[in-house]
Amino acid sequence: MSENPFWDFSLAVYGRPGVPAACLDLQDRLSQDVNLLLFAAWAGMACNADLPAGELARIDSAVAPWRGEVVRPLRVVRRRAKGEDDALYKRLKAAELEAERVQQDRLFALSGLTPAPGGTVALAAANLYRLVPEGDPAVMALLAALDTPPEP
């Protein structure tokens, strides 16, 4: 367990069936930030927080430089290296994951949120639909995965 409950949530949720595919679809199709999507879900489910669109925008704009200058370039290079050099690909993937952890630490610190009882998938949905058009099939798949108890 880390000092960042948002990171712990993300690791647990991203391991659920359907979550990586839904998040990556939103990333590639709508240019959504996977970390911000997971943050919106965490805020609703783990913190009982209904985040206004302005708050999500404020937090997103604060981490945008890191995402644009560090995370995305690492992703581009990692994707380019795939199938070319397995050892390099693995190192780039680890570096990208570490950069995403740093971004999540920043999201957590900026939000001031802490886990609280009463969070729901409905609150997660409300937060996510402030980022992505309501009814998007990838968000619906993500919400279905969030509503499914984790596998033992």
C-alpha positions as CSV (number, residue, x, y, z in Angstrom):
1,M,0.0,0.0,0.0
2,S,1.3,3.4,-0.9
3,E,0.9,6.8,0.7
4,N,-1.5,7.7,-2.1
5,P,-4.9,6.0,-1.9
6,F,-5.7,7.2,-5.4
7,W,-2.7,5.3,-6.8
8,D,-3.8,2.1,-4.9
9,F,-7.3,2.5,-6.2
10,S,-6.0,2.9,-9.8
11,L,-3.8,-0.2,-9.6
12,A,-6.7,-2.3,-8.2
13,V,-9.3,-1.0,-10.7
14,Y,-7.0,-1.1,-13.8
15,G,-6.5,-4.8,-13.1
16,R,-10.2,-5.5,-13.6
17,P,-11.4,-7.0,-16.8
18,G,-12.5,-4.4,-19.3
19,V,-11.0,-1.4,-17.6
20,P,-7.7,-1.1,-19.6
21,A,-9.5,-1.5,-22.9
22,A,-12.2,1.1,-21.9
23,C,-9.6,3.6,-20.7
24,L,-7.3,3.2,-23.6
25,D,-10.2,3.6,-26.0
26,L,-11.1,6.9,-24.4
27,Q,-7.5,7.9,-24.5
28,D,-7.0,7.1,-28.2
29,R,-10.4,8.0,-29.5
30,L,-11.2,11.1,-27.4
31,S,-7.8,12.2,-26.2
32,Q,-8.8,11.6,-22.6
33,D,-6.2,11.4,-19.9
34,V,-6.5,7.9,-18.3
35,N,-5.2,9.3,-15.0
36,L,-7.9,12.0,-14.9
37,L,-10.6,9.4,-15.8
38,L,-9.4,7.2,-12.9
39,F,-9.3,10.2,-10.7
40,A,-12.9,11.1,-11.5
41,A,-13.9,7.5,-10.7
42,W,-11.9,7.4,-7.5
43,A,-13.3,10.7,-6.3
44,G,-16.9,9.4,-6.7
45,M,-16.4,5.9,-5.5
46,A,-13.8,6.2,-2.7
47,C,-14.2,9.8,-1.5
48,N,-18.0,10.3,-2.0
49,A,-17.1,13.5,-4.0
50,D,-19.2,15.0,-6.7
51,L,-16.7,17.1,-8.6
52,P,-17.9,20.2,-10.4
53,A,-16.7,20.6,-14.0
54,G,-14.6,23.6,-13.0
55,E,-12.8,21.7,-10.3
56,L,-11.9,18.9,-12.8
57,A,-10.7,21.5,-15.3
58,R,-8.6,23.2,-12.6
59,I,-6.9,20.0,-11.6
60,D,-6.5,18.9,-15.2
61,S,-4.8,22.2,-16.2
62,A,-2.4,21.9,-13.3
63,V,-1.1,18.5,-14.4
64,A,-1.4,19.2,-18.2
65,P,2.3,20.3,-18.6
66,W,3.6,17.1,-16.9
67,R,1.3,15.0,-19.1
68,G,2.2,16.8,-22.3
69,E,5.9,17.1,-21.7
70,V,6.7,13.8,-19.9
71,V,3.9,11.2,-20.0
72,R,2.8,11.5,-23.6
73,P,6.3,11.6,-25.1
74,L,7.2,8.5,-23.2
75,R,4.0,6.8,-24.5
76,V,4.8,7.7,-28.1
77,V,8.4,6.4,-27.8
78,R,7.2,3.2,-26.0
79,R,4.6,2.5,-28.7
80,R,7.2,3.1,-31.4
81,A,9.6,0.6,-29.7
82,K,7.0,-2.1,-29.4
83,G,8.1,-5.1,-31.5
84,E,11.5,-3.6,-32.2
85,D,13.4,-4.1,-29.0
86,D,11.7,-6.0,-26.1
87,A,14.2,-4.9,-23.4
88,L,13.9,-1.2,-24.4
89,Y,10.1,-1.5,-24.6
90,K,9.9,-2.9,-21.1
91,R,12.2,-0.1,-19.7
92,L,10.1,2.6,-21.5
93,K,6.9,1.0,-20.2
94,A,8.3,1.1,-16.6
95,A,9.3,4.8,-17.1
96,E,5.9,5.7,-18.4
97,L,4.2,4.0,-15.5
98,E,6.5,5.9,-13.1
99,A,5.6,9.1,-14.8
100,E,1.9,8.3,-14.5
101,R,2.4,7.6,-10.8
102,V,4.0,11.1,-10.4
103,Q,1.0,12.6,-12.2
104,Q,-1.4,10.7,-9.9
105,D,0.5,11.9,-6.8
106,R,0.0,15.5,-8.1
107,L,-3.7,14.9,-8.8
108,F,-4.1,13.5,-5.3
109,A,-2.3,16.4,-3.7
110,L,-4.1,19.1,-5.8
111,S,-7.5,17.6,-5.0
112,G,-7.3,17.6,-1.2
113,L,-9.6,14.6,-1.2
114,T,-9.4,11.7,1.2
115,P,-11.3,8.4,1.2
116,A,-14.7,8.7,2.8
117,P,-17.7,6.4,3.2
118,G,-20.7,6.6,1.0
119,G,-19.1,6.8,-2.4
120,T,-20.9,5.2,-5.3
121,V,-20.6,4.2,-8.9
122,A,-23.3,6.8,-9.6
123,L,-21.0,9.5,-8.2
124,A,-18.2,8.1,-10.3
125,A,-20.5,8.3,-13.4
126,A,-21.4,11.9,-12.7
127,N,-17.8,12.8,-12.5
128,L,-16.8,10.9,-15.6
129,Y,-19.7,12.4,-17.6
130,R,-18.2,15.8,-16.9
131,L,-15.2,14.6,-19.0
132,V,-16.8,12.4,-21.6
133,P,-20.2,12.7,-23.3
134,E,-22.9,10.8,-21.4
135,G,-23.7,7.4,-22.8
136,D,-20.2,6.8,-24.4
137,P,-19.9,3.1,-24.7
138,A,-16.3,3.0,-23.2
139,V,-17.5,4.9,-20.1
140,M,-20.4,2.6,-19.8
141,A,-18.0,-0.4,-20.0
142,L,-15.7,1.3,-17.4
143,L,-18.7,1.9,-15.1
144,A,-19.9,-1.7,-15.4
145,A,-16.4,-2.9,-14.4
146,L,-16.4,-0.5,-11.5
147,D,-19.7,-1.9,-10.4
148,T,-18.4,-5.5,-10.5
149,P,-16.8,-6.7,-7.3
150,P,-13.1,-7.4,-7.8
151,E,-12.0,-10.9,-8.4
152,P,-10.3,-12.6,-5.5
